[in-house]
């Protein structure tokens, strides 16, 4: 399946957010946006480069990131309640229960 690595990355992204909500919010909150730390900037760049390598283009990378980040935030904020958030994310990504990132 051509999208499997990207789908697995997306699923892992949301799972990280749900498992570590405080850390996730710190990483993407206003403090992170204003941080001048060189190491943090390098880490951000490396993470986006890895996503871009899998997605194939800057536009595809931003589309994928926007989708999974939005899902993560909606789930964390309770705006998108789900009994099984992993199943919901798989459904939105178009994954069958056994595809990309299955445990």
Backbone as a ProteinNet text record, in pm:
[ID]
protein_1_A
[PRIMARY]
XXXXXXXXXXXXXXXXXXXXXXXXXXXXXXXXXXXXXXXXXXXXXXXXXXXXXXXXXXXXXXXXXXXXXXXXXXXXXXXXXXXXXXXXXXXXXXXXXXXXXXX
[TERTIARY]
85	0	89.8	76.5	165.7	162.8	51.1	42	75.2	112.9	132	230.6	351.7	442.4	384.8	322.3	262.5	146.2	65.2	-45.9	5.3	111.6	169.6	223.5	286.3	336	219.9	112.2	-3.8	-67.7	-81.6	-139.1	-50.4	80.2	174.3	167.3	150.6	142.3	23.8	-92.4	-211.7	-198.3	-143.8	-125.8	-32.5	74.3	164	88.4	10.1	-65.7	-159.8	-225.8	-321.9	-253.1	-136.4	-63.2	10	49.8	127.1	70.8	-52.5	-117.1	-42.6	11.7	81.8	206.1	281.2	401.7	363.8	259.1	214	174.2	97.8	55.5	174.4	271.5	391.7	468.4	475.6	549.7	486.9	356.7	288.8	218	234.9	171.1	249.8	203	265.5	411.2	448.3	588.4	680.1	637.1	718.1	733.1	630.1	635.4	732	748.7	837.7	979	1000.4	1130.5	1240.8	1351.7	1467.3	1575.6	1547.1	1644.8	1686	1815.5	1867	1838.3	1853.5	1827.3	1682.7	1593.4	1450.9	1421.3	1479.8	1461.5	1514.7	1628.8	1685.9	1596.1	1542.5	1452.8	1326.6	1271.2	1153.2	1184.1	1297	1336.6	1355.6	1418.5	1441.2	1309.9	1217.4	1087.5	1010.7	1013.3	942	1010.5	1142.9	1215.5	1178.6	1165.8	1126	985.7	895.6	759.1	759.4	834	839.7	898.2	995.9	1057.5	954.9	865	762.4	645.6	605.3	488	517.7	641.8	679.4	683.3	617.6	620.5	584.7	617.5	583.5	432.2	358.9	212.6	151.9	199.4	147.5	182.8	301.6	343.9	253.2	225.9	139.7	-3.6	-50.1	-185.8	-195	-95.7	-95.2	-82.8	8	28.8	-96.8	-155.9	-277.6	-389.2	-402	-506.2	-484.5	-365.6	-344.7	-333.5	-278.4	-271.6	-412.6	-494.8	-633.5	-708.3	-690.2	-754.7	-707	-575.6	-520.3	-579.2	-582.8	-634.4	-783.3	-860	-1003.2	-1027.6	-950.2	-964.6	-919.8	-806.6	-758	-854.1	-914.2	-1004.7	-1145.7	-1171.5	-1303.1	-1408	-1364.9	-1459	-1498.3	-1421.8	-1447.1	-1438.4	-1539.7	-1533.9	-1538.9	-1460.5	-1457.2	-1430.9	-1508.6	-1483.3	-1350.4	-1320.1	-1195.4	-1128.8	-1045	-983.3	-892.5	-826.2	-738.7	-821.6	-935.4	-1022.4	-1074.6	-1107	-1155.1	-1046.3	-923.9	-813.4	-789.1	-793	-777.1	-885.7	-1007.8	-1119.2	-1096.2	-1057.7	-1034.6	-919.9	-815.8	-701.8	-732.8	-849	-886.4	-818.3	-781.1	-710.9	-806.3	-780.5	-852	-789.9	-859.5	-806.8	-667.5	-625.4	-493.5	-384.7	-412.6	-314.5	-230.1	-117.9	-22.9	-22.1	82.6	101.9	23	-24.7	-101.3	-10.1	-65.4	12.7	17
-118	0	124.6	214.3	328.4	424.2	442.8	537.4	479.1	352.1	285.1	355.5	395.5	464	596.6	672.3	799.4	776.4	675.6	641.9	600	520.7	476.3	596	689.5	810.5	891.3	903.4	978	915	784.3	712.2	727.5	716.3	732.3	873.6	973.1	1113	1132	1083	1098.9	1016.5	896.7	813.9	882.1	945.2	1019.4	1131	1206.2	1317.8	1269.3	1158.3	1107.1	1044.7	986.5	924.3	1027.3	1138.5	1241.2	1380.4	1405.9	1532.3	1657.7	1655.5	1774.8	1802.1	1698.8	1715.8	1762	1703.6	1741.3	1888.6	1932.4	2072.8	2166.2	2125.1	2205.2	2218.1	2108.6	2108.2	2201.5	2217	2292.6	2417.7	2449.5	2566.9	2694.5	2804.4	2934.4	2942.5	2870.9	2874.2	2811.7	2701.9	2635.4	2725.2	2798.5	2885.9	3001.2	3044.6	3157.1	3114.1	2983.9	2933.6	2966.9	3012.7	3047.8	2940.9	2831.9	2726	2663.5	2664.1	2611.6	2461.7	2386.8	2242.8	2211.5	2290.1	2271.3	2299	2404.4	2436.4	2326.5	2270	2159.7	2037.1	2009.6	1894.4	1912.4	2035	2062.1	2038.2	2089.8	2073.8	1928.5	1852.4	1710.3	1633.1	1666.6	1598.9	1629	1755.4	1790.4	1729.5	1719.6	1657.2	1509.2	1441.8	1300.1	1284.5	1372.6	1368.4	1395.9	1496.2	1531.5	1419.8	1349	1238.1	1128.8	1107.6	1004.7	1057.3	1181.1	1238	1273.8	1312.8	1339.5	1485.4	1572.2	1714.4	1795.3	1923.9	2012.8	2020.4	2032.7	2042	1915.6	1800.4	1674.4	1660.2	1707.2	1702.9	1788.5	1909.3	1999.5	1947.7	1887.1	1829.4	1716.2	1628.3	1514.8	1562.9	1656.2	1708.1	1778.4	1860.1	1930.3	1833.7	1726.8	1627.8	1563	1508.7	1435.2	1529.2	1648.9	1744.2	1788.6	1814.1	1850.2	1740.6	1618	1505.5	1496.9	1508.5	1500.9	1609.4	1732.7	1843.8	1826.9	1784.7	1764.2	1656.2	1549.5	1442.4	1489.6	1559.8	1608.1	1707.4	1791.4	1894.4	1842.5	1717	1659.8	1703.7	1772.1	1816.5	1703.1	1596.9	1480.8	1356.7	1338.1	1224.9	1092.6	999.3	868	762.1	656.3	544.9	480.2	470.9	410.5	508.5	595.2	699.5	640.8	530.5	467	419.6	359.8	313.6	431.8	541.2	659.3	715.7	725.8	776.8	685	554.6	458.5	479.7	501.9	523.3	649.7	758.6	884.6	870.9	796.7	774.9	673.4	610.3	512.6	378.2	346.9	221.9	113.6	-6.3	-121.8	-152.8	-226.6	-253.5	-313.8	-389.4	-451.9	-379.1	-261.4	-190.8	-93.8	-54.9	47.4	73.4	28.4	57.5	-31.6	-144.3	-234.3	-291.6	-306.1	-359	-509.6
0	0	0	-95.9	-108.3	9.8	75.4	185.7	321.6	327.9	456.6	549	503.8	597	646.5	558.9	598.3	694.2	667.8	756.9	894.5	896.5	1023.7	1101.9	1032.9	1099.4	1157.5	1082.5	1129.3	1251.2	1246.7	1359.5	1482.8	1465.4	1576.4	1633.5	1547.8	1590.3	1685.3	1645.1	1728.2	1856.1	1846.4	1965.8	2065.7	2016	2103.9	2175.1	2099.2	2157.4	2267.1	2243.7	2340.6	2461.8	2441.7	2551.5	2637.9	2577.1	2647.4	2617.3	2659	2621.4	2668.7	2788.5	2837.7	2754.1	2723.8	2641.8	2500.9	2444.5	2311	2308	2407.7	2412.3	2431.5	2510.4	2528.9	2397.7	2322.8	2197	2093.1	2095.5	1990.6	2040.9	2167.9	2224.4	2197.5	2253.2	2227.8	2272.2	2377.4	2420.6	2316.6	2256.9	2153.9	2032	1997.7	1880.2	1900.4	2025.7	2054.4	2092.6	2109.6	2156.1	2057.2	2110.5	2028.3	2037.8	2105.1	2126.1	1993.5	1966.8	1839.7	1824.1	1931.7	1926.7	1894.6	1951.6	1923.4	1776.9	1723.8	1582	1492.1	1529.1	1450.2	1457.4	1574.7	1590.3	1507.3	1507.5	1425.3	1277.7	1233.9	1094	1055.5	1144.2	1116.9	1110	1199	1198.3	1070.4	1027.8	905.2	783.2	785	674	662.1	776	774	717.1	757.5	704.8	555.2	513.4	371.3	287.1	340.9	267.6	239.7	333.6	316.7	233.9	258.5	189.8	44.7	15.1	-122.8	-163.4	-89.7	-123.7	-0.7	-6.6	105.2	122.7	13	21.7	81.8	37.8	91.4	239.1	275.5	416.1	502.7	457.9	534.3	541.9	434.2	432.9	535.7	535.4	627.8	772.3	796.5	931.7	981.2	896.9	935.9	974.3	899.7	927.8	1063.6	1087	1212.1	1332.2	1310.7	1421.5	1460.4	1361.8	1389.1	1462.6	1419	1488.3	1632.9	1651.7	1787.1	1876.2	1827.3	1907.8	1936.5	1838.4	1860.1	1964.9	1958.7	2057.7	2195.9	2203.3	2332.4	2397.1	2316.6	2368.8	2396.5	2363.1	2386.7	2286	2179.4	2076.5	1983.5	1987	1902.6	1991.6	2075.5	2167.1	2091.2	2139.9	2076.3	2182.6	2179.1	2270.4	2237.8	2109.6	2064.2	1967.8	2021.5	1939.3	1831.7	1862.3	1762.7	1642.9	1669.3	1560.7	1479.8	1546.8	1476.3	1384.5	1434.5	1353.5	1234.5	1255.7	1145.2	1039.9	1085.7	992.7	910	976.2	905.8	806.1	844.1	754.2	644.2	653.7	552.5	570.2	694.2	722.3	770.8	725.8	779.7	915.9	1001.1	1135	1139	1040.3	1043.4	966.5	912.1	828.9	908.6	850.7	895.8	1045.4	1108.8	1249.8	1343.8	1293.6	1380.3	1487.2	1606.4	1717.6	1711.6
[MASK]
+++++++++++++++++++++++++++++++++++++++++++++++++++++++++++++++++++++++++++++++++++++++++++++++++++++++

